[in-house]
């Protein structure tokens, strides 16, 4: 992996899951990294365990959050990894608040920060990476509006790239759509929910998955997109345990 010395990286949702892995890898490769998350406890743990990581506690769904973040550190790389845990029930067992939770978090965060990247704007050559989900491409029938919300993040990435190109800003917008990650919190919940729904054990469900990625695999993919940019390979990628696959 190419060192990131001199790079400024902001990770929204940087205290856990994929975001935490990105912080660890980026700090380890010489970047200045700001991890942003709501809860101070996990951020405090991060500073104790990852020497050099900077932290900022705020709610990324707040309208003013991009300005607050960019005033602390305007990034060369912005990773949007924050989101809500989706419900784990079929459509008819959910209420509207449960169904829409990922629209009010994941989608709103993508909207606010991509808009800010275009209007501030970030410097030419900067990159914005949205961590979406494989559910955006294949659906997820027991997770409410999650799949639609993650698909909309990809639409936001696409719209933002078109505006960056139209305005000549030189900012890259990319999206990763990882398959279920059994080692992440959201992945563990998905495995548990689907195994119950299908009437099989969790081990059987995981065994039936085709090369599931880890949170570290997804973080590595994000860093690789920054350190080895190749526009010809595309802007949206599925992440498997076996690597990246561009979405046509």
C-alpha positions in Angstrom: 0.0 0.0 0.0 1.4 3.4 -0.9 2.1 5.7 2.1 -0.4 8.4 2.8 2.1 10.9 4.3 0.8 14.4 3.9 -2.8 13.4 3.2 -5.6 14.7 5.3 -8.4 12.2 5.7 -11.8 12.7 7.4 -13.8 9.6 8.3 -17.5 10.1 9.2 -18.4 7.2 11.3 -14.8 6.6 12.2 -15.2 5.1 15.7 -16.4 1.6 14.6 -16.8 -0.9 11.8 -15.4 0.0 8.4 -14.8 3.6 9.4 -12.6 2.5 12.3 -10.6 0.2 10.1 -10.0 3.1 7.6 -8.8 5.3 10.5 -6.3 2.6 11.6 -5.0 2.0 8.1 -4.7 5.7 7.2 -2.9 6.6 10.4 -0.6 3.6 10.0 0.3 4.8 6.5 1.2 8.3 7.5 -2.0 10.3 7.0 -3.4 13.0 9.3 -6.8 11.5 10.2 -9.9 13.0 11.8 -12.5 10.5 13.0 -16.0 11.9 13.4 -18.8 10.1 15.3 -21.7 10.9 17.7 -20.6 9.0 20.8 -17.7 10.2 22.8 -17.0 6.8 24.5 -15.9 5.0 21.3 -14.0 8.0 20.1 -12.1 8.1 23.4 -11.3 4.4 23.0 -10.1 5.1 19.5 -7.6 7.8 20.7 -6.2 5.5 23.3 -5.8 2.6 20.9 -4.8 4.4 17.7 -2.0 6.9 18.5 -2.2 10.0 16.3 -5.9 9.8 15.5 -7.8 13.0 16.0 -11.5 12.9 16.9 -14.6 15.1 16.8 -17.9 14.2 18.4 -21.0 15.5 16.6 -24.2 14.3 14.9 -23.4 14.0 11.2 -27.1 14.4 10.3 -27.1 18.0 11.6 -27.3 20.5 8.8 -24.3 22.4 10.1 -22.1 19.3 10.6 -20.1 19.5 7.3 -19.1 23.1 8.1 -18.0 22.1 11.6 -16.0 19.2 10.3 -14.3 21.0 7.4 -13.4 23.9 9.7 -11.5 21.5 11.8 -9.9 19.7 8.9 -10.6 20.2 5.2 -9.8 16.7 3.8 -8.0 15.5 0.7 -10.1 12.3 1.3 -13.6 12.2 2.8 -14.9 8.7 3.8 -18.7 8.5 4.6 -19.1 5.4 6.6 -21.7 6.4 9.2 -25.3 5.0 9.2 -28.1 3.5 11.2 -28.6 -0.1 12.0 -31.6 -1.1 9.9 -34.6 -3.1 11.3 -34.6 -6.9 11.0 -38.2 -7.8 10.1 -40.3 -8.3 7.0 -42.1 -5.3 5.5 -45.5 -6.0 7.1 -44.0 -6.2 10.6 -42.4 -2.7 10.5 -43.8 0.8 11.1 -42.8 3.8 8.9 -40.3 5.1 11.4 -38.4 1.8 11.3 -38.7 1.5 7.5 -37.3 5.0 7.0 -34.5 5.1 9.6 -31.7 4.7 7.0 -33.1 7.5 4.9 -32.9 9.9 7.8 -29.3 8.9 8.6 -27.3 7.3 5.8 -28.9 9.2 2.9 -29.0 12.5 4.8 -25.3 12.3 5.7 -24.4 11.5 2.1 -26.5 14.4 0.9 -25.1 16.9 3.4 -21.5 16.1 2.9 -21.5 15.6 -0.8 -23.3 18.9 -1.2 -20.7 20.6 1.0 -17.9 19.0 -1.0 -19.3 20.6 -4.1 -20.2 24.0 -2.6 -17.2 24.7 -0.3 -15.7 23.2 -2.5 -13.0 20.6 -1.6 -9.7 21.1 -3.5 -9.2 19.7 -6.9 -7.9 16.1 -6.7 -9.8 15.4 -3.5 -11.8 12.2 -3.2 -15.2 11.4 -1.5 -15.9 7.7 -0.8 -19.3 6.6 0.2 -19.6 3.3 1.9 -22.9 2.0 0.6 -24.0 -1.7 0.6 -24.4 -4.7 -1.6 -28.0 -4.5 -0.6 -28.2 -1.4 -2.9 -27.7 -3.7 -5.9 -29.7 -6.8 -4.9 -32.2 -5.7 -2.3 -32.7 -6.8 1.3 -36.3 -7.8 2.1 -36.1 -7.8 5.9 -34.2 -4.6 6.4 -36.9 -2.0 5.6 -35.8 0.9 3.5 -32.1 0.0 3.9 -31.5 -1.2 0.4 -33.3 1.8 -1.2 -31.4 4.2 1.1 -28.0 2.6 0.2 -29.0 2.7 -3.5 -29.8 6.4 -3.2 -26.3 7.0 -1.7 -25.0 5.6 -5.0 -27.3 8.0 -6.9 -25.9 10.9 -4.8 -22.4 9.8 -5.7 -23.2 9.7 -9.4 -25.0 13.1 -9.3 -22.2 14.6 -7.4 -19.6 13.4 -9.8 -21.6 14.8 -12.7 -21.7 18.2 -11.0 -18.0 18.1 -10.2 -17.3 17.4 -13.8 -19.7 20.1 -15.1 -18.3 22.7 -12.8 -14.7 21.7 -13.4 -14.0 21.1 -9.7 -11.8 18.1 -10.1 -13.3 16.3 -7.0 -13.8 12.5 -7.4 -16.9 10.8 -5.9 -16.7 7.0 -5.5 -18.9 4.4 -3.8 -18.2 1.0 -2.4 -21.0 -1.6 -2.1 -19.7 -4.3 0.2 -21.5 -7.6 0.6 -22.5 -8.6 4.2 -19.5 -8.4 6.5 -20.0 -11.1 9.2 -17.4 -9.5 11.4 -19.1 -6.0 11.6 -21.9 -5.1 13.9 -24.4 -4.5 11.1 -23.2 -7.7 9.4 -23.6 -9.8 12.5 -27.1 -8.5 12.9 -27.9 -9.3 9.2 -26.6 -12.8 9.6 -28.7 -13.3 12.7 -31.8 -11.9 11.1 -31.5 -13.8 7.9 -30.7 -17.1 9.6 -33.8 -16.7 11.7 -35.9 -15.7 8.7 -34.7 -18.7 6.7 -34.8 -21.1 9.6 -31.1 -22.1 9.5 -28.2 -21.6 11.8 -25.9 -18.6 11.6 -23.0 -20.9 10.6 -25.0 -22.3 7.8 -25.9 -18.9 6.5 -22.3 -17.7 6.5 -21.2 -21.0 4.9 -23.6 -20.3 2.0 -22.1 -16.8 1.4 -19.7 -16.4 -1.6 -16.4 -15.0 -0.2 -17.8 -12.5 2.3 -15.6 -9.5 3.0 -14.4 -8.3 6.4 -14.5 -4.7 7.5 -10.8 -4.6 6.9 -11.3 -5.8 3.3 -13.6 -2.8 2.7 -11.3 -0.4 4.4 -8.4 -1.7 2.3 -10.5 -1.2 -0.8 -11.2 2.4 0.2 -7.6 3.2 0.7 -6.6 1.5 -2.6 -9.0 3.7 -4.5 -7.2 6.7 -3.0 -3.7 5.5 -3.4 -4.1 3.9 -6.8 -6.7 6.0 -8.7 -7.7 4.6 -12.1 -10.8 6.4 -13.5 -11.0 3.7 -16.3 -12.1 1.1 -13.7 -15.2 3.0 -12.7 -16.8 4.8 -9.8 -18.9 2.2 -8.0 -17.5 -1.1 -6.8 -18.8 -4.2 -5.1 -16.4 -5.5 -2.4 -16.0 -9.2 -1.9 -13.5 -11.1 0.2 -11.6 -11.6 -3.1 -11.4 -7.9 -3.9 -13.1 -5.2 -5.9 -15.4 -5.6 -8.8 -16.6 -2.6 -10.8 -20.3 -2.1 -11.2 -21.1 -1.6 -14.9 
